[in-house]
């Protein structure tokens, strides 16, 4: 396993904490009274990968498996207590691991080849060979990777994305993302109920479908012809560049060929649906 530590400079933090592009904002780049704020942050960059050769009871089958993890792990953000953020990242990225230490979690995760139930004989190998001259007729190169990435941070919010990609046969790998925003000041994940008033679901769904149709350059009523399931409020909602973003993974509402879908809504145009705390966050009281 390789690890390194990344120190974000004050200049980098200043870039990452730029004003919301979707909200009203309180100033401008030409505001001579503006004050540069600084917040220190440290992050460990961790990666691990293990390769396995696996055989089963079937003498005609063997395969290779690579299990890997790439993690941007926050160790400190200003003076905030980020233990809850760390727990959230672990719970999303490694739901089956009970250990709380990130290094132990990664080591256990990448060592658990048995969990994939590919065969009874598992051998750890240093590298996957380019060309296996074995006479075994059925071979496959499988893999599973989990990734944690910091997407955006400012003096109140940290937005992370947890991604998984796995190939266990078939036409293409399966992948999924769970982006979320974390309120550093309260220690809570910002979810739909935090952002929107009770009873707002129908209006939000209409806004989502209208935006998806716009992205696809079709009319909203044409979505019914291509969707594979009914639109619903997705579990993943996060904040990026001052906008509210709803994330749908592959196959969640549309066929695989349409890819993952991110629906970006400006809080200014849906302000009447926002809770008071969300209006305060986005600096809008329209």
N, C-alpha and C positions, 0 to 999 in steps of 0.2 A: 504494500500500500504506500502511495506517495502522498505526502501532505506538504502544504506550504501556507504561509500566512500572508494575507493581503491587507495592507494598511491604506485606507482611503484618505487622501489628503483633504485639507480644507477646501482647496480649489475644486477637487472632484465632487465633494459633498455639495458645494455651492451650485455646480452644474446639475446635480441630481435633484436639487430642491428648488428648481425653477418654478415660476408661478404656474398655476393651473391654466391649461389652454382652453378648457371648456367653461370655466367659471368666470365670474366678473373680475376678480383680482382686486388688489388694493393699491397698486402702484404701477409704474412703468419703468423701463430701462433708463429713461431720462429723468427720473425723479431724483433730484440732487439731495433730497433729505433721506433717501433710503439708506438702510444700514445693513452691512453684510453680517450675517449670522454664521456661526461655525459650530459643528457638532462632530465629535470624533467617533469613528466607528472602526472596529477591527473584525476581520472575517478570516476564517480558516478555509483554504481550498483543499478539499480532500477527494482522493480518487482511489479506487481499488478495482481489480479485475482478476478473476480466476477462470481457468479453462479446465474442462473435464472431457474425458473420453468415457462413454457410457455404452454398456452392452446389456442386452436383455436375455430372458430365457429363450427367446427366438434366436437361433444361431445365425439367421440371415439378417439380423439387424444390429447396427451400432450407430452411434451418433456422437457429435461433439456439441458441447454446451459452454457458452461464455456467460458468466454472471458478473455484472459490473455496476459501479455506483460512482457518480460524480456529484459532489456536494459543495455548495457554497454555504458555509456554516457560520452564522453570526455569533461572535463571542462577546461583543459589547457594542451598544449603540447609545452614545451619550451616557447619561446617568440613569437610564431606564432599566428596570428589571425586565429582562427579556426571557426569563425562564419559561413563561407561558408560550411565547413565540417558538422557542426551541421544542417544547413538548408538542405543539401543533404540527411543526414540520416533521417530527418523528412519527406522529400518529398518521399523517397523510402518506408519507413516503414509505414507511416501514410498518404497516399496520399489524403485522404478525409478530413483530419483535417486541419483547417485553422489557428489554434492557433500556435504560435511559441514557447511557453513555454513548455518544455518537460514534466513537471509534469501535467500540465493541459491537454496536449495532451493524455497522458496515462490514466488519469482519464476519460476523455470524450470517449476515444476509448473503454475502458472496460465497460463503462456504456451503450453503444449504442446497446442494444439487439434488438431494433426495426429494425435495418438495415438488419437483417437476414430474416425478413418477415416470421417468423415461426408461429406466432399466434397473437391474439389481446389482450390476457390477460397475462401480464408479471409480475412475482413476483420475487423479489430479495430474495435469500435464502443463508444461511451461508455455507451449504455443500450439495453436491449431495448425496442422500441416497444410501446406498449399495443395499437395497432391498425395493422397493416401493410396498406396498400391495394394491395399488389402483386397482380398478376394470377396469380401462381404458385399453382397449385391445392393443392400439398402443402406445408404448413409445420408446424414443430414447435418447441417450446421445450424444449430439453434442458438438463440441469445436472449438475454433479458437485461435491460438497463434501467436504472432509476436515476433521475437527475433533479437536483434542487438548485434553483437559480434566483438570485435577487434581481427583480425587474425594475423597481423604482423605490426611492426612499426620500422622505423629507422630514421635517422636525416633528411630525405627528404620525405619519403613516409609513409602513414598510410593506411593499408588495412583493410576494414571492410566487414562483411558479414551480410546482412539482410535476415532473413529466415521467412517464414510463413508456418504454417501447419494448415489445416482445415479439419474437418470431418462433413459433412452434409448428411450422408447417403451413401449407396453404398458399394462396396467391400473393399475399403481402403481409408485412408485419402488422400487428395491432398496437396502437398507441393511444395514450390518453394524457390529458393535462388537468391539473386542478390548481388554477391560480387563485390567490386570495390576498386580501389586504388586511393588515393588522394595525390596530390603533395602539401606538406606543404609549400614549398617555393614560389609557384605561386598562391595557392588557387584554383586549378583546379582539376577536376576529370580526370584521365588519361583514355582516350578512344582509340578506334581503330585508328582514324585519327591522334591522338597525337603520336601513336606508329609507324604507318606504312605509307610508301610512297603511294601517289596516284597511282592507277593501280596495287596494290599488291594483290588484292582480290583473283584472281584465284590461284596464287601460295600459298597463305595462306590456302585457302580451300583445296588444294591438300595435304598440310602438315597436316592439321587437320584430313582429312579422312584417311590418312596413319597412323596417330597415333591412331585414334579410332580403325581401323582394327587391329593394333598391339595389343591394349589392349584386343580385343575380340579374338585374335588368329585366324583371318581369313584374306583372301586376300582383298585388297581395293575394287575390283570389286564385291565382295560378299555383300558389304554393301547395294547395291540396293535391295537385296532379303529380307532384314529385316527392312529397314528404312520405317517410316510412312510418312515422308515428306522430301523434298530435303534439303541437307545440305546448310546452309547459315552462314555467319558470325554472331555469337550470339551477343545479346546486352551486355552480361556480359563478359568483359575481364578485367583481373586484374593481379597483379604482386605478386608472392609469392616465397620466397627463390631465388630471382634473376631470376626467370623464368617467361615467359608470359603464362598465363593460360586462356583458353576459357572455359566458363561454359555453358552447356546445361541442362535445367531442364527436369524432367520427361515428356515424350510425345513430347518433342520439335523436336526430329528427330528419336528416336527409341521407341519401345513399353515400357510400364511402367516397365516390368520385368527387363529391362536393367538398370534401375535406372537413377540417374543423372550422367552426364558425364563431367569430367574435363579433358581437353586436354592441356597438358603441352608441351610448345615448348621452346627450349633453344635459347636465342637471339644470341648466337655465330653462330649457324647454319643457321640462317635466317637474318644475319646481313645486307646483301645486300638489304633487304626489309625495313629496319628500317629507320626512319627519323633521322636527325642529333641529335635532342634532345634525342631521344631514345638511340642512340649509346652512347651519353655522359652519360646517366643515367646508362647504363649497362657496361660502360667502355670497349666498344669494337668498333674498327674501321676497322674490317675485310672487 
